[in-house]
Amino acid sequence: MNYLSWLWQSIRGVRLNVVLRVAVGTLQVSLGLAMVWLSKRFIDGTIKNGSD
């Protein structure tokens, strides 16, 4: 726990920036994974049903 306390105190002036960057990064990864999942569903559906 000392490491978390030290980290929290060390980023005193940039906490908002760090939190926003982590949130945006998490959102980007989530959207990227959602795109892969949607592409897989589209391809699987097209193969199963044909292109007609």
KAQUIGI-V893273 format. One record per run of one state. SS is the DSSP state (@ for helix, = for strand, . for the rest). FROM is the first residue (numbers start at 0). TO is the last residue. If there is no record, write none. Layout:
# KAQUIGI-V893273
{{SS & FROM & TO} {SS & FROM & TO}}
This chain:
# KAQUIGI-V893273
{{. & 0 & 0} {@ & 1 & 9} {. & 10 & 10} {@ & 11 & 48} {. & 49 & 51}}
